[in-house]
Amino acid sequence: MRAQRLAWAITGSGHYLRESLDILQTLQDVDIYLSRAAAEIIKQYGFQAQLDAAGHKVYQDKTASSIPVERFYEGVYHTLVISPATSNTIAKMAYGFSDSLVTNLFAQAGKTRVPSIVFACDTAPELESEAPRDNVVKVYPRQIDLENVAKLKKFADTAVVEDMADLQSTIMQRLATHHDLHLHAGVQVADHRAE
């Protein structure tokens, strides 16, 4: 059995995008999925070089049927990370929509019992967020945004994290758990879906 990889989806938010890319640079065996808005935001914020420096395979939302999601059915991934996740993406995921690359990835991860780790942008009534050109702005998430995050937290096999330290810690715990389930030769000794 080939070694499984981490799938990382990025949506169109600058909120902790720089820090998400920093974490990506520390990881191996990752495939990156960009929503259409993420591809725009990364360029707008001047982070294209940082994304390229991570050295991971990058998929963009360019197909109507989100063909890359079939990789979950092929057992390619052990974990899905979505960071940063906009309020739009959180709302769609919380209500079961899968009409974009990222929401479809989340749906297929759930259907194949691949654990997901989501960094939700809107988790408190008041936040500071990075805007283009190194500006920091105040953001006041709506009540519906906070309710959607709370709803998503109840999903099976889904960890919703609220800061970068928690994101990194949760990813490291997941990687350690996944590693412990396999022998050094890469032979699966336990079903990762039973976690």
Protein Blocks (a to p, Z undefined) as FASTA:
>chain_A
ZZdddddddddbfehklmmmmmmmmpghiacdddfklmmmmmmnopmmmmmmnopacddd
fbfklmmlmmmmnomafbdcdddddfklmmmmmnopafbfklmmmmmmmmnopacddddf
blcfbdcdddehhiacdddddfklmmmmmmmmmpghiacdfbfklmmmmmmmmmmmmmmm
pcfkopafbdfklZZ
